[in-house]
Amino acid sequence: QVQLVESGGGLVQAGGSLSLACAASGVIFSINRMGWYRQAPGKQRELVATIRTGGDTNYADSVRGRFTISRDNAKNTVVLQMNGLKPEDTAVYYCNYHPAFSTSDYWGQGTQVTVSS
């Protein structure tokens, strides 16, 4: 089993910055993909950014250039630095862990990010 514990989030004004962190524990496969997804009220969960063990990243077009994802493989942690936040970034953000060669996905409990205009 894998547990994901998220931290960060909160309320910020438009143009501000926030950082989200996620720590994975349990049975962690050394090759994996970790990342962040978000879900706004009335909308489907969507990709924000992911990063593989080797460092390859993938960003949603809506956040590219504003958000940066990074990870520490030794600590099984992933961080999402969010700059230039917009009201449309308001959502519950979920940490995700996906081990290689598996169909399994693990999710954190979610953390609220609210951007006021």
C-alpha positions in Angstrom: 0.0 0.0 0.0 1.0 3.6 -0.6 0.0 6.6 1.4 0.3 10.2 0.1 0.3 13.1 2.5 -0.2 16.6 1.1 0.7 19.9 2.6 0.4 23.5 1.5 -2.5 25.2 -0.2 -4.7 27.9 1.2 -6.0 31.3 0.1 -4.0 33.7 -2.0 -4.7 36.8 -4.1 -4.5 36.7 -7.8 -0.9 37.0 -8.9 0.4 35.4 -5.8 2.3 32.2 -5.2 1.7 28.9 -3.3 3.6 25.7 -2.9 2.2 22.3 -2.5 4.1 19.3 -1.2 3.4 15.6 -1.2 5.2 12.8 0.6 4.7 9.2 -0.4 5.3 6.3 2.0 4.7 2.6 2.0 5.7 0.3 -0.8 7.2 2.7 -3.3 8.4 1.3 -6.7 11.6 3.0 -7.6 10.4 3.9 -11.1 7.3 5.9 -11.0 5.4 9.0 -12.0 4.2 11.5 -9.4 2.2 14.6 -10.0 -0.7 16.8 -9.3 -4.3 16.9 -10.6 -7.1 19.3 -9.6 -10.8 19.4 -9.5 -12.9 22.6 -9.5 -16.5 22.6 -8.4 -18.7 21.1 -11.1 -15.8 20.0 -13.3 -13.9 16.8 -13.9 -10.5 16.2 -12.3 -7.7 17.4 -14.7 -4.0 17.0 -15.0 -1.9 19.9 -13.7 1.6 18.5 -13.9 3.5 15.2 -13.6 7.1 14.2 -13.2 8.8 10.9 -13.7 11.6 9.4 -11.7 14.1 10.4 -14.4 12.9 14.0 -14.3 10.7 14.1 -17.4 7.8 16.6 -16.8 4.4 17.2 -18.3 2.3 20.3 -17.8 -1.2 21.3 -18.6 -1.2 24.1 -21.2 -3.1 26.3 -18.7 -0.3 26.2 -16.1 2.9 25.9 -18.3 5.2 28.7 -17.5 3.6 29.5 -14.2 3.8 26.3 -12.3 7.0 24.2 -11.7 7.0 20.6 -10.5 10.0 19.0 -8.9 10.8 15.9 -6.9 13.2 14.3 -4.5 13.6 10.6 -5.4 15.4 9.8 -2.2 12.6 11.2 0.0 9.7 10.2 -2.4 8.4 13.7 -2.3 7.0 16.0 -5.0 6.6 19.8 -4.9 4.4 22.0 -7.1 5.5 25.6 -7.0 2.6 27.8 -8.3 3.3 31.4 -9.4 1.2 33.9 -11.0 -2.0 32.3 -9.7 -5.3 33.1 -11.3 -8.9 32.8 -10.0 -9.4 29.9 -12.4 -6.7 28.0 -10.6 -9.1 27.6 -7.7 -9.7 23.9 -7.1 -8.9 21.0 -4.8 -5.5 19.7 -5.7 -4.7 16.0 -5.5 -1.3 14.3 -5.3 -1.0 11.3 -7.5 1.5 8.4 -7.5 1.6 5.9 -10.4 4.1 3.1 -10.3 5.7 2.0 -13.6 4.4 -1.2 -15.2 1.2 -1.0 -13.2 -2.4 0.0 -13.8 -2.7 1.3 -10.2 -3.1 4.9 -9.2 -2.8 6.3 -5.7 -4.3 9.6 -4.5 -3.8 12.0 -1.7 -6.8 13.4 0.3 -6.7 16.7 -1.6 -5.8 20.2 -0.5 -7.8 23.3 -1.3 -6.3 26.2 -3.3 -8.4 29.3 -3.5 -7.3 32.3 -5.6 -9.2 35.5 -5.0 -9.6 38.2 -7.7 
